[in-house]
Amino acid sequence: LQFLYFIVLHPINMSHLLKFGVIADIQYADIPDGSNFDKSRFRYYRGAVDKLNRAVSWWKDEQAEFVLNLGDTIDGHNKKHGIHDSSMTRIMEAMKSCKVPVHSCIGNHELLNYSRDTLRSLGWGHPTNLSDKNLHYAFTPCEGWKFLILDSYVHHVILHDDHDYTSPPTDDSSYSHCRKILCEKNPNLKDGEQTWGKTNWYSSLPEEDKRFLPYNGMFGTEQMKWAAAELEGSKAKGERVILCTHSPFYHGASNHSDIAIDSPELMAIIQQFPDTVALVLAGHNHDGGFGIDDSKIPHVTFPSPLETHPSEADCSAIIEIHQNEIKIIGRGAVETRTFDLK
């Protein structure tokens, strides 16, 4: 009788294998509304947290098993105003109120506010292996499914202590590596950091080279080797894999100016595993996007709550993994989609 009582009052939903919440590019700041750097897009800094709070309520009601935060959690303006700690606390406490794990990708705006070591202490990186200093990791929330949380800023030229590019740091090999590639591939940057705040980064650049911009980063060779090994292992076990990243790496799901600098190299790897990689999830491009690559792998880029009016509907999603399909249940600016699992 007790067992029957539990079944009636606490039904177990067996229609899906896994359910989780997704949001990208919240970019909250407790400052007046403004615009992006070239004044072409309006941004509702304070309103972004309202969309997060509504998403959290929805995820709780739907009993999401974890939350996926695709990065740019707070805006870079927080550091300038000295409010980055209070803003980050407000956002992370809201997400953690779901009482389920929160998995976060690192974005460019995280790096405008914090060092990588500080982000590690704030919850980025492996949730249980605290000795792992990387911000990329794998986790397996249920049998047969693995998630890779990728770090699209292993190499980058973003300085959290200096928003106004002045001169390169002399002791940062990651910065130097990325800087060298940017200056070689983008002639608008060749005169050095002193000119980056004054020049048009896009001038005369071919469309396919517009990823060579200072706000983009690189996955790096070592992480790509790790990802390839994880995919090989999953292929051998018959697991399906979902890749999660702040920066997209397929231009069909974004514009060229928002994909990672070394996107072609990572694309070449994942396209070797068309029966293993089930889906790629990304942020960074505030309009969002969707594309299916040549290996029939779907890539979904999530739009940003920051640029949807506070009076408009939400900007978040729940993803359900079923035996034969994946459902993205979108709210507001996020489109609802269904993918058959081949």
Secondary structure, DSSP 8 states (H G I E B T S, - for coil): -HHHHHHHHS----S-SEEEEEE----B-SS--EE-TTS-SEE-TTHHHHHHHHHHHHHHHTT-S-EEE-S--B-THHHHHT-HHHHHHHHHHHHHTT-S-EEE---HHHHHH--HHHHHHTT-S-SS-TT---S-EEEEEETTEEEEE--TTSB----TT-SS--S--SS-HHHHHHHHHHHHH-GGGTT-HHHHTTS-TTTT--GGGTT-STT--B--HHHHHHHHHHHHHHHHHT-EEEEE-SS---GGGS-GGGS-TTHHHHHHHHTT-TTTEEEEEE-SSTT-EEEE-TT--EEEE---GGGS-TTS--EEEEEEE-SSEEEEEEEETS--EEEE--
